[in-house]
Amino acid sequence: MDFLPPLQILWDYLGMHQKPEKADVIVGFGNFNDNIARRAAELYLQGYAPKILFTGGLGRNTKNLLSEPEAERFARVAMECGVPEGDILREDQSTNTKENILFTREMLERLELKHERILGVHQPFMERRICAAMGVYWPEQSFRVTSPQVTIPEYLREAERQGMTREGSISVIVGDFQRMDLYARLGYQLPQEIPEQAWEAFRQLVDMGYDKQLAK
């Protein structure tokens, strides 16, 4: 069975599809995929915010893939895109989404940087999860999220170029969908309504063997 139809269902559900709006700071959330840094740089250069903060040390999907913190790698990519180093902040200790949020908040408050409005950048399939987590760990913060503007085939090709197998990339998306339900029940995220169509797509992908990133 072709993996693409059920994967498209999860992809569409996990994205928030929000239009970027001007903010005080852009926050690029750590990951292996440096297209997040390119998207953050694009938004900066278009005038959406005067600063970028990259957050991420080495996490679940990068500790065996990268040799430097996610934030450092993203900062370098953003500078290659034309963002001045002086407008980039690095939070390079966080290892998961909760820490991304809490350590970002601590840094912005410690540096007394204006952050009434934050524009987040993450993977397309992490948009809903980061919004749900913000609702628990920083509920009063004005926050919108966007992501690299790519299709699933484009994402999979780019992920493979950066060292992830197609099977590994699909398994990550399946695992992140599972966490929408699991993490809400554990109190890590705000509960989200999950349509049965998405659950059925999830089960189909697990049956196909894309189960390597499921939480046990």
Sequence and secondary structure as in RCSB ss.txt:
>XXXX:A:sequence
MDFLPPLQILWDYLGMHQKPEKADVIVGFGNFNDNIARRAAELYLQGYAPKILFTGGLGRNTKNLLSEPEAERFA
RVAMECGVPEGDILREDQSTNTKENILFTREMLERLELKHERILGVHQPFMERRICAAMGVYWPEQSFRVTSPQV
TIPEYLREAERQGMTREGSISVIVGDFQRMDLYARLGYQLPQEIPEQAWEAFRQLVDMGYDKQLAK
>XXXX:A:secstr
  SHHHHHHHHHHH         SEEEEE  S THHHHHHHHHHHTTS S EEEE SS TTTTTT SS HHHHHH
HHHHHTT  GGGEEEE    SHHHHHHHHHHHHHHTT   SEEEEE  GGGHHHHHHHHHHHSTTSEEEEE    
 HHHHHHHHHHTT  HHHHHHHHHHHHHHHHHHHHHTSS      HHHHHHHHHHHHTT  TT   
